[in-house]
Amino acid sequence: MIFTPDDLKNFDYERDLGKPGEFPFTRGIYPTMYAGRLWTMRQYAGFGTAEESNKRYRYLLEQGQTGLSVAFDLPTQMGYDSDDPIAEGEVGKCGVAIDTLKDMEILFNKIPLDKVSTSMTINATAAVLLAMYIVLAEKQGIGPEKLRGTVQNDILKEYIARGTYIYPPEPSMRLTVDIIEFCSENLPKWNTISVSGYHIREAGATAVQELAFTLADGIAYVQAVIDRGLDIDTFAPRLSFFFNAHNNLFEEIAKFRAARRLWAKIMRNQFKAKNPLSWRLRFHTQTAGSTLTAQEPRNNAIRVAYQALAAVLGGTQSLHTNSFDEALSLPTTESVRLALRTQQIIAHETGVPEVVDPMGGSYYLESLTRSLEDKAVEYLKKIEALGGAIKAIEKGYFQREIHLSAYKYQKAVEENKIGVVGVNKFSDSQKSEQYKILKVKDKAVARQKSRLKKIKAMRDKKKVEQSLERLKNLAVSGQNLMEPIIECVRAYATLGEISKALKEIFGEYEEKPLF
């Protein structure tokens, strides 16, 4: 296969590429890109208790990490306290357990919040965790206007691909918009949402589906905030996105470039945003967890390096590199250090950051970028015809498309039509090497439950009850709920109590089965 100028018919440099930092941002959102400033190296981490995760964060910062990214355990994501029977067996397993403000105080012990950028991967309970972060900053003497970071706050992709939702779509969207509105007025440096294609891709979507479905969700959020009454240019500059970096190097680079160009057109032409900052698609990237194999796990370090290179060549603003042992367990200190070093070697030894969009102008890459954009537009038209992202979710459209793509891919691997080195290609039949794995100890879980019990005993119970009652009253009234949630957090109400109070008003979502 070879590509020539014939593959770029009707290609116009100014219209399709332009200069870096200028519309349509195909070549990057900043004029100098990494020559002016490197991407944020933000390793996703969290496990067990706040003490254990704090130790990992401080270690990573000492090793040169430039931003924090908090992983929360499933009970925290789903609105349950660590002592809830439904949380049994999951406390601290896939992230850190956070029950009250006290846990956040320990999690960020000796980490000044005005000196670090923090990303929190949290959705259904995003308002509660952001409230805890704001109150913690107050305790450090830091005003909200100084806080930098991101709260994922993307509930639509939970219905599409991941499943950690609590409330039905309508009240969930209300909470998402509450956060965007509150931050637009009080946290000017905070990224109010990270519209996530990562989990859509992890569920089995193709690169085109990841691109299209993510932007469809982004369109839904923008419209919801406009419907709240906010001017687009007051909140759009703080929107952000989160993409996957998969194995196909050139397809991934093209995907990132197509996303920037398409979003710029959507914001300028469809939503009529006037501020050029509103046209920019800023994004974080994580290497693909779904590509990691338990067989010959050290091969994963090589996969991650190429995926990270694709993200950098594609112009990411922030990057997490997976650890090679994540198909076996939570990453060890040694493996997470190697993952961070992967980014640092790309940044400081390859010369890649010295040139803005070094792949720009390639016949193949420009043709591929255009192809991905065109195919994504076709999907966006289908979604619009269904009534938009929320209606498409309710009709099961996204879910069916992803399930079909995942099935086709798995079938191709099983039939050896797609090769996976060390699995169905060049696999070693000898006994597998033993690896050190990280396990969350039962003592840590017991310590977490004990701390929660002490907090419940020591706090002002009347103050907690009053704050929760006020939250429920305002939830009925339709008012923005960030301020009353902050009040609950100050009273040391638990995450589970706050979530339960909102369930009484909003109800719980039950997924409709797809056949």
C-alpha positions as CSV (number, residue, x, y, z in Angstrom):
1,M,0.0,0.0,0.0
2,I,1.3,3.4,-0.9
3,F,-0.3,6.9,-0.6
4,T,0.3,9.8,-3.1
5,P,-1.1,13.3,-3.7
6,D,-4.0,11.5,-5.5
7,D,-5.2,10.4,-2.0
8,L,-5.6,14.0,-1.0
9,K,-7.8,15.4,-3.7
10,N,-9.4,18.8,-2.8
11,F,-7.0,19.1,0.1
12,D,-6.5,22.7,1.2
13,Y,-3.7,23.5,3.6
14,E,-5.3,26.5,5.3
15,R,-8.8,24.9,5.5
16,D,-7.8,21.4,6.5
17,L,-4.5,22.0,8.4
18,G,-3.7,25.6,9.2
19,K,-1.1,26.6,11.6
20,P,-0.7,25.1,15.1
21,G,-2.7,27.1,17.6
22,E,-5.2,28.3,15.0
23,F,-8.5,27.0,13.6
24,P,-9.2,24.2,12.9
25,F,-6.4,23.1,15.3
26,T,-5.6,20.0,13.3
27,R,-1.9,20.5,14.0
28,G,-2.3,21.2,17.8
29,I,-4.0,23.7,20.0
30,Y,-0.8,25.7,20.9
31,P,1.5,27.4,18.4
32,T,4.7,25.8,19.9
33,M,3.1,22.7,21.5
34,Y,5.8,20.7,23.4
35,A,8.6,23.0,22.4
36,G,7.0,25.5,24.7
37,R,5.8,23.2,27.4
38,L,5.6,19.4,27.7
39,W,2.4,17.5,28.3
40,T,1.4,16.8,31.9
41,M,2.6,13.4,33.1
42,R,-0.3,12.3,35.2
43,Q,-0.1,8.7,36.4
44,Y,-3.5,7.3,37.4
45,A,-3.2,5.8,40.9
46,G,-5.1,4.9,44.0
47,F,-5.6,1.7,46.0
48,G,-6.5,0.6,49.5
49,T,-6.7,3.4,52.0
50,A,-5.9,7.1,51.8
51,E,-2.6,6.5,53.6
52,E,-1.4,4.0,51.1
53,S,-2.4,6.1,48.1
54,N,-0.9,9.2,49.6
55,K,2.4,7.3,49.8
56,R,2.2,6.4,46.1
57,Y,1.3,10.0,45.1
58,R,4.3,11.4,46.9
59,Y,6.6,8.8,45.5
60,L,5.4,9.6,41.9
61,L,5.8,13.3,42.4
62,E,9.4,12.7,43.7
63,Q,10.0,10.7,40.6
64,G,9.1,13.6,38.3
65,Q,5.4,13.1,37.7
66,T,3.8,16.6,37.1
67,G,0.1,15.9,37.9
68,L,-2.0,13.7,40.1
69,S,-4.8,11.4,38.8
70,V,-7.0,9.8,41.5
71,A,-8.5,6.3,41.0
72,F,-11.4,5.7,43.4
73,D,-12.7,2.2,44.4
74,L,-16.0,0.9,43.1
75,P,-18.0,1.7,46.3
76,T,-16.9,5.3,46.1
77,Q,-17.8,5.5,42.5
78,M,-21.2,4.0,43.1
79,G,-22.1,6.0,46.2
80,Y,-21.6,3.4,49.0
81,D,-19.6,3.8,52.2
82,S,-16.9,1.2,53.1
83,D,-19.1,-0.2,55.9
84,D,-22.1,-0.8,53.6
85,P,-22.7,-4.6,53.1
86,I,-23.0,-4.1,49.4
87,A,-19.3,-2.8,49.4
88,E,-18.0,-6.0,50.9
89,G,-15.0,-7.4,48.9
90,E,-14.6,-4.2,46.9
91,V,-13.2,-1.7,49.4
92,G,-9.9,-0.3,48.1
93,K,-9.6,-2.9,45.4
94,C,-9.6,-0.9,42.1
95,G,-8.9,2.5,43.7
96,V,-8.8,4.4,47.0
97,A,-11.7,4.3,49.4
98,I,-13.1,7.7,50.2
99,D,-16.0,7.9,52.7
100,T,-15.6,11.3,54.3
101,L,-13.7,14.5,54.2
102,K,-11.2,13.0,56.6
103,D,-10.1,10.5,53.9
104,M,-9.4,13.3,51.5
105,E,-7.4,15.1,54.2
106,I,-5.2,12.0,54.5
107,L,-5.1,11.4,50.8
108,F,-3.5,14.8,50.1
109,N,-1.5,15.0,53.3
110,K,1.7,17.2,52.6
111,I,0.5,17.8,49.0
112,P,-0.3,21.6,48.6
113,L,-3.3,21.8,46.4
114,D,-2.3,25.2,44.9
115,K,0.9,23.6,43.6
116,V,-0.4,20.5,41.9
117,S,-3.0,19.7,39.2
118,T,-5.3,16.9,40.2
119,S,-7.5,14.8,38.0
120,M,-10.3,12.8,39.6
121,T,-11.9,9.9,37.6
122,I,-15.3,10.1,39.1
123,N,-18.8,10.5,37.6
124,A,-22.0,9.6,39.5
125,T,-20.5,11.0,42.8
126,A,-18.4,13.7,41.1
127,A,-20.1,16.5,42.9
128,V,-19.3,15.0,46.3
129,L,-15.7,14.4,45.6
130,L,-15.2,17.8,44.1
131,A,-16.9,19.3,47.2
132,M,-14.5,17.4,49.4
133,Y,-11.5,18.7,47.3
134,I,-12.8,22.3,47.6
135,V,-13.3,22.1,51.4
136,L,-9.9,20.4,51.8
137,A,-8.4,23.4,50.0
138,E,-10.1,25.7,52.4
139,K,-8.5,23.9,55.3
140,Q,-5.1,24.4,53.6
141,G,-6.0,28.1,53.3
142,I,-6.4,27.9,49.5
143,G,-9.3,29.6,47.7
144,P,-11.2,27.8,44.9
145,E,-9.9,30.2,42.3
146,K,-6.4,28.7,42.7
147,L,-7.4,25.1,42.2
148,R,-6.2,23.4,39.0
149,G,-7.4,20.0,37.8
150,T,-10.2,18.0,36.2
151,V,-13.2,16.1,37.4
152,Q,-14.3,13.5,34.9
153,N,-18.0,14.3,35.4
154,D,-19.1,12.3,32.3
155,I,-22.2,10.4,33.2
156,L,-23.4,9.6,29.7
157,K,-20.5,7.2,29.0
158,E,-21.4,5.3,32.1
159,Y,-24.8,4.4,30.5
160,I,-23.0,3.7,27.3
161,A,-20.0,1.6,28.3
162,R,-19.0,1.4,32.0
163,G,-22.0,1.1,34.3
164,T,-21.0,3.1,37.4
165,Y,-24.2,5.2,37.4
166,I,-26.6,5.8,40.3
167,Y,-29.4,8.0,39.2
168,P,-31.5,8.1,36.0
169,P,-30.1,10.2,33.1
170,E,-32.1,13.4,33.6
171,P,-31.1,14.1,37.3
172,S,-27.6,12.8,36.5
173,M,-27.3,15.4,33.7
174,R,-28.6,18.0,36.1
175,L,-25.7,17.2,38.5
176,T,-23.2,17.3,35.6
177,V,-24.5,20.8,34.6
178,D,-24.5,21.9,38.3
179,I,-20.7,21.2,38.4
180,I,-20.0,23.0,35.1
181,E,-22.1,26.0,36.2
182,F,-20.6,26.2,39.7
183,C,-17.0,25.8,38.5
184,S,-17.5,28.4,35.7
185,E,-18.4,30.9,38.5
186,N,-16.0,29.8,41.2
187,L,-13.1,27.6,39.9
188,P,-11.8,29.5,36.8
189,K,-8.8,27.2,36.4
190,W,-10.7,23.9,36.8
191,N,-11.7,21.6,33.9
192,T,-15.3,21.1,34.6
193,I,-15.8,17.9,32.6
194,S,-13.6,15.3,30.8
195,V,-15.8,13.8,28.1
196,S,-14.5,10.3,28.0
197,G,-14.0,8.1,24.9
198,Y,-11.5,6.0,26.8
199,H,-14.0,3.7,28.4
200,I,-16.1,3.5,25.2
201,R,-12.9,2.2,23.5
202,E,-12.2,-0.2,26.4
203,A,-15.7,-1.6,26.0
204,G,-14.8,-2.7,22.5
205,A,-15.5,0.3,20.2
206,T,-13.5,1.0,17.1
207,A,-11.4,4.2,16.7
208,V,-14.2,5.8,14.7
209,Q,-16.8,4.9,17.2
210,E,-14.7,6.2,20.1
211,L,-14.3,9.5,18.2
212,A,-17.9,9.9,17.2
213,F,-19.6,8.7,20.4
214,T,-17.3,10.9,22.5
215,L,-18.1,14.0,20.5
216,A,-21.8,13.2,20.5
217,D,-21.7,13.2,24.3
218,G,-19.8,16.4,24.2
219,I,-22.5,18.0,22.0
220,A,-25.2,16.8,24.5
221,Y,-23.3,18.4,27.5
222,V,-22.8,21.7,25.7
223,Q,-26.5,21.9,24.8
224,A,-27.6,21.0,28.3
225,V,-25.4,23.8,29.8
226,I,-26.8,26.3,27.2
227,D,-30.3,25.2,28.1
228,R,-29.4,26.1,31.7
229,G,-28.9,29.6,30.5
230,L,-25.1,29.9,30.3
231,D,-23.4,31.7,27.4
232,I,-21.2,29.2,25.5
233,D,-18.1,31.2,25.8
234,T,-18.3,31.4,29.6
235,F,-17.9,27.6,30.0
236,A,-16.6,26.0,26.8
237,P,-12.9,27.0,27.2
238,R,-12.8,24.7,30.3
239,L,-14.3,21.6,28.6
240,S,-11.8,18.8,28.2
241,F,-11.8,15.3,26.7
242,F,-10.2,11.9,27.5
243,F,-9.2,9.5,24.8
244,N,-7.6,6.0,24.5
245,A,-4.3,5.3,22.8
246,H,-4.6,1.9,21.1
247,N,-2.1,-0.2,19.1
248,N,-2.5,1.1,15.6
249,L,0.1,4.0,15.7
250,F,-1.0,5.9,12.6
251,E,-4.8,5.4,13.2
252,E,-4.5,6.8,16.7
253,I,-2.5,9.9,15.6
254,A,-5.1,10.5,12.9
255,K,-7.9,10.1,15.4
256,F,-6.6,12.8,17.7
257,R,-6.1,15.2,14.8
258,A,-9.5,14.5,13.4
259,A,-11.1,15.0,16.9
260,R,-9.6,18.5,17.2
261,R,-10.6,19.5,13.7
262,L,-14.2,18.2,14.0
263,W,-14.8,19.7,17.5
264,A,-13.5,23.1,16.3
265,K,-16.0,23.0,13.5
266,I,-18.8,21.9,15.8
267,M,-18.1,24.7,18.3
268,R,-17.7,27.5,15.8
269,N,-20.3,26.5,13.2
270,Q,-23.0,24.6,15.1
271,F,-22.9,26.3,18.5
272,K,-21.7,29.7,17.2
273,A,-19.0,30.1,19.9
274,K,-17.1,33.4,19.3
275,N,-14.0,32.8,21.6
276,P,-11.3,30.8,19.8
277,L,-10.5,29.2,23.2
278,S,-14.0,27.6,23.0
279,W,-13.1,25.9,19.7
280,R,-10.1,24.1,21.1
281,L,-10.3,20.4,22.0
282,R,-8.0,19.8,24.9
283,F,-7.5,16.2,25.9
284,H,-5.9,13.7,28.3
285,T,-4.8,10.3,27.0
286,Q,-4.4,6.9,28.6
287,T,-2.8,4.0,27.0
288,A,-5.1,1.1,26.3
289,G,-5.7,-1.2,29.2
290,S,-7.7,-3.6,27.0
291,T,-4.5,-4.4,25.0
292,L,-2.6,-5.5,28.0
293,T,-2.1,-9.3,28.3
294,A,-1.6,-11.6,31.2
295,Q,0.6,-13.8,28.9
296,E,4.1,-12.5,28.7
297,P,3.2,-9.3,30.6
298,R,6.6,-7.6,29.9
299,N,5.4,-7.2,26.3
300,N,2.9,-4.7,27.6
301,A,5.7,-2.2,28.3
302,I,6.5,-2.2,24.6
303,R,2.8,-1.8,23.7
304,V,2.5,1.1,26.1
305,A,5.6,2.9,24.7
306,Y,4.2,2.9,21.2
307,Q,0.7,3.9,22.4
308,A,2.3,6.8,24.4
309,L,4.2,7.9,21.3
310,A,1.0,8.0,19.3
311,A,-0.6,10.2,22.0
312,V,2.4,12.6,21.9
313,L,2.6,12.7,18.1
314,G,-1.2,13.3,18.2
315,G,-0.8,16.3,20.4
316,T,-2.2,15.3,23.8
317,Q,-2.1,17.8,26.7
318,S,-1.9,15.1,29.4
319,L,-0.8,11.4,29.5
320,H,-1.1,8.3,31.6
321,T,1.0,5.3,30.7
322,N,-0.3,1.9,32.0
323,S,2.0,-0.4,33.9
324,F,3.0,-3.7,32.3
325,D,1.6,-5.8,35.2
326,E,-2.0,-4.3,35.2
327,A,-3.4,-7.5,33.5
328,L,-2.3,-9.3,36.6
329,S,-3.0,-6.9,39.5
330,L,-2.8,-3.3,40.6
331,P,0.6,-2.0,39.5
332,T,3.6,-2.4,41.8
333,T,5.9,0.5,42.6
334,E,8.5,-0.9,40.2
335,S,6.1,-1.2,37.3
336,V,4.6,2.2,37.8
337,R,8.0,3.8,37.8
338,L,8.8,2.1,34.5
339,A,5.5,3.5,33.1
340,L,6.5,7.0,34.1
341,R,10.0,6.6,32.7
342,T,8.4,5.7,29.4
343,Q,6.9,9.2,29.2
344,Q,10.1,10.8,30.4
345,I,12.2,9.0,27.7
346,I,9.9,10.2,25.0
347,A,10.0,13.7,26.4
348,H,13.7,14.0,26.9
349,E,15.5,11.5,24.7
350,T,13.6,11.0,21.4
351,G,13.6,14.6,20.0
352,V,9.9,14.2,19.2
353,P,8.7,17.2,21.3
354,E,11.0,19.6,19.4
355,V,8.8,19.6,16.3
356,V,5.2,20.6,16.2
357,D,3.0,18.0,14.5
358,P,6.0,16.2,12.8
359,M,3.6,13.8,11.0
360,G,1.7,16.7,9.4
361,G,1.7,16.6,5.6
362,S,2.1,12.9,5.3
363,Y,-0.1,11.7,2.4
364,Y,-1.1,8.6,4.4
365,L,-1.8,10.4,7.7
366,E,-3.7,13.3,6.2
367,S,-5.8,10.8,4.1
368,L,-6.4,8.8,7.3
369,T,-7.3,11.9,9.3
370,R,-9.9,12.9,6.7
371,S,-11.3,9.4,6.5
372,L,-11.8,9.1,10.3
373,E,-13.4,12.5,10.4
374,D,-15.8,11.7,7.5
375,K,-16.8,8.4,9.1
376,A,-17.3,10.1,12.5
377,V,-19.6,12.7,10.9
378,E,-21.7,9.8,9.5
379,Y,-22.2,8.5,13.0
380,L,-23.0,11.9,14.4
381,K,-25.7,12.4,11.7
382,K,-27.2,9.0,12.8
383,I,-27.2,10.0,16.4
384,E,-28.8,13.4,15.7
385,A,-31.5,11.6,13.7
386,L,-32.2,9.4,16.8
387,G,-32.7,12.6,18.8
388,G,-29.2,13.1,20.2
389,A,-27.0,11.2,22.6
390,I,-29.5,10.7,25.5
391,K,-32.2,9.4,23.2
392,A,-29.6,7.1,21.5
393,I,-28.6,5.7,24.9
394,E,-32.3,5.1,25.8
395,K,-32.7,3.2,22.6
396,G,-29.6,1.2,23.1
397,Y,-27.9,2.4,20.0
398,F,-24.4,3.0,21.4
399,Q,-24.5,-0.2,23.4
400,R,-25.4,-2.4,20.4
401,E,-22.8,-0.8,18.1
402,I,-20.1,-1.3,20.7
403,H,-21.2,-4.9,21.5
404,L,-21.1,-5.8,17.8
405,S,-17.6,-4.3,17.4
406,A,-16.3,-6.0,20.5
407,Y,-17.7,-9.4,19.2
408,K,-16.1,-9.0,15.8
409,Y,-12.7,-8.1,17.3
410,Q,-12.7,-11.0,19.7
411,K,-13.8,-13.4,17.0
412,A,-11.0,-12.3,14.8
413,V,-8.5,-12.8,17.5
414,E,-9.8,-16.3,18.2
415,E,-9.7,-17.2,14.5
416,N,-6.1,-15.8,14.3
417,K,-7.1,-13.1,11.8
418,I,-5.8,-10.5,14.3
419,G,-2.4,-11.4,15.9
420,V,-1.6,-10.7,19.5
421,V,2.1,-11.3,20.2
422,G,2.6,-13.8,23.1
423,V,-1.1,-14.9,22.9
424,N,-1.9,-16.3,19.5
425,K,1.3,-15.3,17.8
426,F,4.8,-16.3,18.8
427,S,3.5,-17.6,22.1
428,D,5.9,-19.3,24.5
429,S,4.6,-22.7,25.6
430,Q,7.0,-22.9,28.5
431,K,5.9,-22.3,32.1
432,S,5.1,-18.6,32.7
433,E,7.4,-16.5,34.8
434,Q,6.1,-15.6,38.3
435,Y,5.6,-11.8,38.9
436,K,5.3,-9.9,42.1
437,I,1.8,-8.5,42.4
438,L,0.2,-5.9,44.6
439,K,-2.7,-7.0,46.9
440,V,-4.9,-4.9,49.1
441,K,-4.6,-6.3,52.6
442,D,-7.6,-7.1,54.8
443,K,-6.0,-5.0,57.6
444,A,-6.2,-1.9,55.4
445,V,-9.9,-2.5,54.8
446,A,-10.5,-3.0,58.5
447,R,-8.6,0.3,59.2
448,Q,-10.8,2.1,56.7
449,K,-14.0,0.9,58.4
450,S,-12.6,1.7,61.8
451,R,-11.9,5.3,60.8
452,L,-15.4,5.7,59.3
453,K,-16.9,4.5,62.6
454,K,-14.8,7.0,64.6
455,I,-15.8,9.9,62.3
456,K,-19.5,9.0,62.7
457,A,-19.2,8.9,66.4
458,M,-17.2,12.2,66.7
459,R,-19.1,14.5,64.3
460,D,-22.1,16.8,65.1
461,K,-25.0,14.5,64.2
462,K,-27.6,17.3,64.3
463,K,-25.5,19.3,61.8
464,V,-25.2,16.3,59.5
465,E,-29.0,15.7,59.6
466,Q,-29.7,19.3,58.9
467,S,-27.3,19.6,56.0
468,L,-28.7,16.4,54.4
469,E,-32.3,17.6,54.8
470,R,-31.5,20.9,53.2
471,L,-29.8,19.0,50.3
472,K,-33.0,17.0,49.7
473,N,-35.2,20.1,49.8
474,L,-33.0,21.9,47.3
475,A,-32.9,18.8,45.1
476,V,-36.7,19.1,44.8
477,S,-36.6,22.8,44.1
478,G,-34.2,22.4,41.1
479,Q,-31.5,24.7,42.5
480,N,-27.8,24.1,41.8
481,L,-26.7,21.5,44.4
482,M,-23.0,22.1,44.7
483,E,-23.3,24.6,47.6
484,P,-25.5,22.3,49.7
485,I,-23.3,19.3,49.0
486,I,-20.3,21.4,50.1
487,E,-22.2,22.1,53.3
488,C,-22.8,18.4,53.9
489,V,-19.1,17.6,53.3
490,R,-18.1,20.3,55.9
491,A,-20.3,18.6,58.4
492,Y,-18.5,15.3,57.7
493,A,-21.6,13.6,56.1
494,T,-20.4,10.5,54.4
495,L,-20.4,10.0,50.6
496,G,-22.9,7.2,51.1
497,E,-25.3,9.4,53.2
498,I,-25.2,12.2,50.5
499,S,-25.8,9.7,47.7
500,K,-28.7,8.1,49.7
501,A,-30.3,11.5,50.2
502,L,-30.2,12.2,46.5
503,K,-31.6,8.7,45.7
504,E,-34.6,9.5,47.8
505,I,-35.4,12.4,45.4
506,F,-34.0,11.2,42.1
507,G,-34.5,7.4,42.3
508,E,-32.1,4.8,40.9
509,Y,-31.4,3.9,37.3
510,E,-32.1,0.3,36.1
511,E,-30.5,-0.6,32.9
512,K,-32.7,-2.1,30.2
513,P,-31.5,-5.5,28.9
514,L,-30.3,-5.6,25.3
515,F,-30.8,-8.7,23.1
